[in-house]
């Protein structure tokens, strides 16, 4: 790992902007159009299987839909391509099969119980 030098800043990998359809997939995911988002992201990955942005987005989409195994695979693939992708790492930690993910799952269940008792 490089050591910081005041005269020479640490170089970080340059990310190319995501393709337009990948961005559309992201917008569709964020606005709840999950089928369209999956279709968009799959098309990006058919043409460019090494697109870490699209892999992380598809992983986020799988996570949203509780498809943990697919989410884990996509997020790991994104991190293999770009190990500096902290967003993909944070998402992967929310998967219940990971240690941090188990804590999120437990917290969710506790909050759900609290809400049920308030209503009931």
Secondary structure, 3 states (H helix, E strand, C coil): CCCCECCECCCCCCCCCCCHHHHHHHHHHHCCCHHHHHHHHHHHHHHCCCCHHHHHHHHHHHHHCCCHHHHHHHHHHHHHHCCCCHHHHHHHHCCCCCHHHHHHHHHHHHHHHHHHHHHC
